[in-house]
């Protein structure tokens, strides 16, 4: 399970996006959306979907998640990562848990 640290900025990333032939994809429209545990309600504090930009390297798409995203300690959320490329849809769903970072 992935962790979102409360009051911290985060980098959201899709790594190694490939087409059906195994070739790295550089021209996809990629996004991320963080949902409450119900999988329907978008988490407040960020504009969704969050655009992920191609980094210029090996199918990697990246975007910044603001520290203002409204997550609560020890609550679970659903992060949906999506990419669309020449009419094909790629999607991954991850469960993330919010935590307070101990110093």
C-alpha positions in Angstrom: 0.0 0.0 0.0 1.3 3.5 -0.9 1.4 6.3 1.7 0.4 9.9 1.4 2.0 12.0 4.1 -0.3 14.7 5.4 0.7 18.3 4.7 3.4 17.2 2.3 3.6 17.8 -1.5 3.9 14.6 -3.5 4.9 13.4 -6.9 2.5 11.1 -8.7 4.1 9.0 -11.4 3.3 6.4 -14.0 6.4 4.5 -14.9 7.2 2.5 -18.1 3.9 3.1 -20.0 4.0 0.8 -23.0 1.8 -0.1 -25.9 0.7 -3.6 -26.9 4.0 -4.2 -28.7 6.0 -3.3 -25.6 7.2 0.1 -27.0 7.4 3.0 -24.6 4.6 5.5 -25.1 5.6 9.2 -25.2 2.3 10.8 -26.4 -0.4 9.7 -24.0 -2.8 11.9 -22.2 -2.2 10.7 -18.6 -4.1 11.7 -15.4 -4.5 10.8 -11.7 -7.5 11.2 -9.5 -7.7 10.6 -5.8 -11.0 9.3 -4.5 -12.4 8.7 -1.0 -12.6 5.1 0.0 -16.0 4.8 -1.7 -14.2 5.1 -5.1 -16.6 7.8 -6.3 -16.1 11.0 -4.3 -13.1 13.0 -5.3 -10.9 14.2 -2.4 -11.1 17.9 -1.8 -8.2 20.3 -2.0 -7.0 19.5 -5.6 -8.4 19.9 -9.1 -9.1 16.5 -10.6 -8.1 14.9 -12.8 -4.5 15.9 -12.2 -2.6 16.0 -15.5 0.5 13.9 -15.6 3.2 15.2 -18.1 5.6 13.0 -20.1 9.1 13.5 -18.6 10.9 12.7 -21.9 12.2 9.4 -20.6 11.1 5.8 -20.8 7.3 6.1 -20.7 7.3 8.1 -17.4 4.5 10.6 -16.7 4.6 12.8 -13.6 2.5 15.4 -11.8 2.5 17.2 -8.5 0.0 16.5 -5.8 -0.5 19.6 -3.5 -0.1 19.5 0.2 -3.6 21.0 0.4 -5.3 17.8 -0.6 -7.7 17.0 2.2 -6.6 13.6 3.6 -7.0 12.4 7.2 -4.5 10.3 9.2 -4.9 6.5 8.8 -7.7 6.9 6.3 -7.5 4.9 3.0 -8.1 6.4 -0.4 -8.2 5.1 -4.0 -5.7 6.6 -6.5 -6.8 6.0 -10.1 -4.0 6.4 -12.7 -5.2 6.6 -16.3 -3.7 7.1 -19.8 -5.2 7.3 -23.2 -3.1 6.7 -26.3 -4.4 6.5 -29.9 -7.9 5.4 -28.6 -6.6 2.8 -26.1 -7.2 3.3 -22.4 -4.8 2.2 -19.7 -5.8 2.2 -16.1 -4.4 1.3 -12.7 -6.0 1.6 -9.3 -4.0 1.8 -6.1 -5.0 1.9 -2.5 -3.2 4.7 -0.6 -3.2 5.5 3.1 -2.7 8.9 4.6 -0.3 9.2 7.5 1.3 11.9 9.6 5.1 12.0 8.9 7.0 11.4 12.1 10.2 13.5 12.4 
